[in-house]
């Protein structure tokens, strides 16, 4: 008897889409009209068994659940204003852990100028947090707006978060400085909210990269119906040293690690100087990693070699 094939996350989403008259296009936030007013909303779910490493600080867990949705808003150039949180907790949760979660939510809302409207509390086998944000946009950066000749940029370096997870799970050769830097970026990521909002009229497409750079690039390429040519990795030398010493695949760490919460964007050559001025004001280091061309798929072009970069980022329900 043949074993049943497991459904992928993409297949599950398609089944839900088929039950609706409207075909939902994958986006970081949903835009809708309430009367004549345009609103934006996003929801993100954090699950203890799949998203939270052991011995994590509970205030960091709460903050990261908010950051996930804030980063989605950042990619669309929208400032969120309101927040609703739903939380499932196990029976054996301790008082000090609840206080840490509560403090984390409060500090995160203060950090991003969000008004916490309330939410829901439930009982379950593990911690599950749903954070919902709302805002009112004047401009939305799409995923499908990349133009031929655009430059592909990221708002930061990739690979540190995946390196932090790897170090925590395995014995790796590293320095205290690199470990501290990587763990800080993993546990307390910085969403590029102010940059996204300031650059909203200059970027042709944008997406949050939390599921991995390869996922992000392929989604932007598919929706824009253009080829994304990658000529350079968005990395710093300390990550290169780390992978070299541990005989690890640098490209895999950078493209498929995930958890970066950076923005991956396309911008015209004409607007690039303005984007750099914004990045300088926000103290953000931009990486130019390639360009948009006619065609399809994401391809790497380096040292005369050319190969396809497939979507191998984070996927739920994969073994």
C-alpha positions as CSV (number, residue, x, y, z in Angstrom):
1,X,0.0,0.0,0.0
2,X,1.4,3.3,-1.1
3,X,1.8,6.0,1.6
4,X,-0.2,9.2,1.1
5,X,1.8,12.2,-0.1
6,X,1.9,15.1,2.4
7,X,0.4,18.3,1.3
8,X,2.7,21.3,0.9
9,X,1.9,24.7,2.3
10,X,1.3,26.0,-1.2
11,X,-1.2,23.2,-2.0
12,X,-3.1,23.9,1.2
13,X,-3.4,27.6,0.4
14,X,-4.7,26.8,-3.1
15,X,-7.5,24.6,-1.7
16,X,-8.6,27.5,0.5
17,X,-8.4,29.9,-2.4
18,X,-10.6,27.7,-4.6
19,X,-13.4,28.1,-2.1
20,X,-13.5,31.9,-2.6
21,X,-14.9,33.8,-5.6
22,X,-11.9,36.2,-5.5
23,X,-8.5,34.8,-6.4
24,X,-6.2,36.0,-3.6
25,X,-2.8,37.2,-4.7
26,X,0.0,36.5,-2.3
27,X,1.1,39.7,-0.6
28,X,2.7,40.9,2.7
29,X,-0.5,42.8,3.7
30,X,-4.1,42.8,2.6
31,X,-5.6,46.1,1.4
32,X,-9.3,46.7,1.7
33,X,-11.9,49.5,1.6
34,X,-14.1,50.3,4.6
35,X,-16.5,52.8,3.1
36,X,-14.3,55.2,1.3
37,X,-11.3,54.7,3.6
38,X,-8.4,52.4,2.5
39,X,-7.0,50.1,5.2
40,X,-4.2,47.6,5.4
41,X,-3.9,44.6,7.7
42,X,-1.6,41.7,8.2
43,X,-1.6,38.7,10.5
44,X,1.4,36.6,11.6
45,X,1.5,33.4,13.7
46,X,4.3,32.3,16.0
47,X,4.3,28.7,17.2
48,X,6.5,27.5,20.0
49,X,7.5,24.1,18.6
50,X,8.5,25.5,15.1
51,X,9.5,29.1,15.7
52,X,11.0,29.4,19.2
53,X,14.4,27.9,20.1
54,X,14.7,26.4,23.6
55,X,15.6,28.8,26.5
56,X,14.3,31.8,24.6
57,X,13.5,34.9,26.6
58,X,9.7,35.3,26.7
59,X,9.9,39.0,26.2
60,X,11.9,38.4,23.0
61,X,9.2,35.9,21.9
62,X,6.5,38.5,22.4
63,X,8.4,41.2,20.5
64,X,9.3,38.9,17.6
65,X,5.6,38.1,17.1
66,X,4.9,41.8,16.7
67,X,8.1,42.3,14.5
68,X,6.9,39.7,12.0
69,X,3.8,41.8,11.2
70,X,5.6,45.1,11.4
71,X,8.2,43.9,8.8
72,X,5.3,43.0,6.5
73,X,4.0,46.6,6.7
74,X,7.6,47.9,6.2
75,X,7.8,46.0,2.9
76,X,4.7,47.8,1.7
77,X,5.7,51.3,2.8
78,X,2.9,51.5,5.3
79,X,3.0,52.6,9.0
80,X,0.9,50.3,11.2
81,X,-1.2,52.1,13.9
82,X,-3.2,49.4,15.8
83,X,-2.5,45.9,17.1
84,X,-4.6,43.0,18.2
85,X,-3.0,39.9,19.9
86,X,-4.4,36.5,20.3
87,X,-2.4,34.1,22.5
88,X,-2.7,30.4,23.4
89,X,-0.9,29.3,26.5
90,X,-0.3,25.8,28.1
91,X,-1.7,25.0,31.6
92,X,1.7,24.8,33.1
93,X,3.0,28.3,32.1
94,X,4.6,30.1,35.0
95,X,3.6,33.5,36.3
96,X,7.0,35.0,35.5
97,X,6.7,33.8,31.9
98,X,3.3,35.5,31.5
99,X,4.7,38.7,32.9
100,X,7.6,38.5,30.5
101,X,5.2,38.0,27.6
102,X,3.0,40.9,28.7
103,X,6.0,43.2,29.1
104,X,7.3,42.1,25.7
105,X,4.1,43.0,24.0
106,X,3.9,46.4,25.8
107,X,7.5,47.3,24.9
108,X,7.1,46.2,21.3
109,X,3.9,48.4,20.9
110,X,5.8,51.3,22.4
111,X,8.8,50.7,20.1
112,X,6.7,50.8,17.0
113,X,4.1,53.4,18.2
114,X,1.3,50.8,18.1
115,X,-2.0,51.1,20.1
116,X,-2.8,47.7,21.5
117,X,-6.6,47.3,21.2
118,X,-6.9,44.0,23.0
119,X,-7.1,40.4,21.9
120,X,-8.0,36.9,23.0
121,X,-6.5,34.3,25.4
122,X,-6.9,30.6,25.1
123,X,-5.5,27.3,26.4
124,X,-3.5,24.8,24.4
125,X,-0.6,22.5,24.4
126,X,2.0,25.1,23.5
127,X,2.5,28.9,23.1
128,X,0.9,30.2,19.9
129,X,0.7,33.9,19.2
130,X,-1.3,35.6,16.5
131,X,-0.5,39.3,15.9
132,X,-2.8,41.4,13.7
133,X,-1.8,45.0,12.7
134,X,-3.9,47.7,11.0
135,X,-2.9,50.9,9.2
136,X,-4.2,53.3,6.5
137,X,-1.9,53.6,3.5
138,X,-1.5,56.4,1.1
139,X,0.8,54.3,-1.2
140,X,1.5,50.6,-1.3
141,X,4.7,49.1,-2.8
142,X,3.6,46.0,-4.8
143,X,5.4,42.7,-5.3
144,X,4.7,42.8,-9.1
145,X,6.2,46.1,-10.0
146,X,9.8,45.2,-11.0
147,X,10.9,46.7,-14.3
148,X,13.6,45.6,-16.7
149,X,16.8,47.4,-15.8
150,X,15.9,47.8,-12.1
151,X,18.5,47.2,-9.5
152,X,17.8,44.5,-6.9
153,X,18.8,45.6,-3.3
154,X,18.5,44.4,0.2
155,X,18.4,46.5,3.4
156,X,21.0,44.4,5.2
157,X,23.2,41.4,5.2
158,X,21.9,37.8,5.1
159,X,22.9,34.6,6.9
160,X,23.5,35.7,10.5
161,X,20.2,34.4,11.8
162,X,20.7,30.9,10.2
163,X,24.2,30.9,11.5
164,X,22.9,31.6,15.1
165,X,20.5,28.7,14.9
166,X,23.2,26.4,13.5
167,X,25.6,27.4,16.3
168,X,22.9,26.8,19.0
169,X,22.1,23.3,17.5
170,X,25.6,22.1,16.7
171,X,29.2,22.6,17.7
172,X,30.7,25.2,15.5
173,X,34.0,27.1,15.3
174,X,33.1,30.7,16.1
175,X,34.2,33.8,18.0
176,X,32.3,35.4,21.0
177,X,31.8,38.6,18.9
178,X,30.3,36.7,15.9
179,X,28.0,34.6,18.2
180,X,26.8,37.6,20.1
181,X,26.1,39.5,16.9
182,X,24.3,36.6,15.3
183,X,22.1,35.8,18.3
184,X,21.1,39.4,18.8
185,X,20.0,39.6,15.1
186,X,18.0,36.3,15.6
187,X,16.3,37.1,18.9
188,X,15.9,40.8,18.4
189,X,15.5,41.6,14.7
190,X,15.1,45.1,13.4
191,X,12.3,45.6,10.9
192,X,13.0,48.3,8.3
193,X,9.8,50.2,8.9
194,X,11.0,53.8,8.6
195,X,13.1,52.9,5.5
196,X,10.1,51.3,3.8
197,X,7.8,54.2,4.5
198,X,10.4,56.8,3.4
199,X,11.1,54.9,0.2
200,X,7.5,54.0,-0.7
201,X,7.4,56.4,-3.7
202,X,10.8,55.2,-5.1
203,X,10.7,51.4,-5.0
204,X,9.1,49.5,-7.8
205,X,8.6,46.3,-5.8
206,X,9.4,45.1,-2.3
207,X,8.9,42.1,0.0
208,X,9.8,41.0,3.5
209,X,12.5,38.3,3.6
210,X,11.7,36.4,6.8
211,X,11.0,33.1,4.9
212,X,14.4,33.3,3.1
213,X,16.0,35.2,0.3
214,X,15.5,32.5,-2.3
215,X,11.7,32.5,-1.5
216,X,11.6,36.3,-1.7
217,X,13.4,36.6,-5.0
218,X,11.3,33.9,-6.6
219,X,8.1,35.4,-5.5
220,X,9.0,38.9,-6.7
221,X,10.3,37.4,-10.0
222,X,7.1,35.4,-10.5
223,X,4.7,38.2,-9.7
224,X,6.6,40.7,-11.8
225,X,7.0,38.2,-14.7
226,X,10.6,39.2,-15.0
227,X,14.0,37.5,-14.6
228,X,16.0,38.4,-11.5
229,X,19.7,38.1,-12.2
230,X,21.8,37.8,-9.0
231,X,25.5,38.9,-9.3
232,X,26.5,39.3,-5.7
233,X,25.6,37.9,-2.3
234,X,24.4,40.3,0.4
235,X,27.0,39.2,3.0
236,X,29.7,40.6,5.2
237,X,33.2,39.2,5.6
238,X,32.7,37.8,9.1
239,X,29.9,35.4,7.8
240,X,32.2,34.3,5.0
241,X,34.9,33.5,7.6
242,X,32.4,31.6,9.7
243,X,31.3,29.4,6.8
244,X,34.9,28.8,5.6
245,X,36.1,27.7,9.0
246,X,33.2,25.3,9.5
247,X,33.2,24.1,5.8
248,X,29.6,25.2,5.3
249,X,27.8,26.2,2.1
250,X,27.7,30.0,2.2
251,X,25.1,30.3,-0.6
252,X,22.7,27.9,1.2
253,X,23.0,29.9,4.4
254,X,22.4,33.2,2.7
255,X,19.6,32.2,0.3
256,X,17.7,29.6,2.3
257,X,18.3,30.5,6.0
258,X,15.4,32.9,6.7
259,X,14.5,35.0,9.8
260,X,16.3,38.1,8.5
261,X,13.3,40.5,8.4
262,X,15.2,42.6,5.8
263,X,13.5,44.1,2.8
264,X,14.3,42.8,-0.7
265,X,13.4,45.5,-3.2
266,X,13.8,46.7,-6.8
267,X,14.5,50.3,-7.7
268,X,15.2,52.1,-11.0
269,X,18.8,53.4,-11.6
270,X,17.3,56.9,-11.6
271,X,15.9,56.5,-8.1
272,X,18.9,54.7,-6.6
273,X,20.8,57.8,-5.4
274,X,17.7,58.9,-3.4
275,X,17.4,55.4,-1.9
276,X,21.0,55.6,-0.7
277,X,20.3,59.0,0.9
278,X,17.3,57.5,2.8
279,X,19.4,54.5,3.9
280,X,22.2,56.8,5.1
281,X,19.7,58.8,7.2
282,X,18.3,55.6,8.7
283,X,21.8,54.1,9.2
284,X,21.1,51.2,7.0
285,X,23.7,49.4,4.8
286,X,22.3,48.6,1.4
287,X,23.5,45.7,-0.7
288,X,23.1,45.8,-4.5
289,X,22.8,42.1,-5.4
290,X,21.7,42.1,-9.1
291,X,19.3,43.4,-11.7
292,X,16.0,42.7,-13.4
293,X,15.9,41.4,-16.9
294,X,13.5,40.1,-19.5
295,X,12.6,36.4,-18.9
296,X,11.7,34.4,-15.9
297,X,13.1,32.7,-12.8
298,X,15.9,33.7,-10.5
299,X,19.4,33.0,-11.9
300,X,22.9,33.5,-10.5
301,X,25.5,34.9,-12.8
302,X,29.1,34.8,-11.5
303,X,32.5,34.0,-12.9
304,X,31.0,33.1,-16.3
305,X,28.7,30.5,-14.7
306,X,25.0,30.7,-14.7
307,X,22.5,28.6,-12.7
308,X,18.9,28.8,-11.4
309,X,18.2,29.8,-7.8
310,X,15.2,27.7,-6.7
311,X,12.9,28.6,-3.9
312,X,14.3,26.6,-0.9
313,X,13.3,29.0,1.9
314,X,11.2,28.1,4.9
315,X,8.0,26.2,4.2
316,X,5.5,24.8,6.6
317,X,4.6,21.1,6.4
318,X,7.9,20.1,4.8
319,X,9.7,17.2,6.3
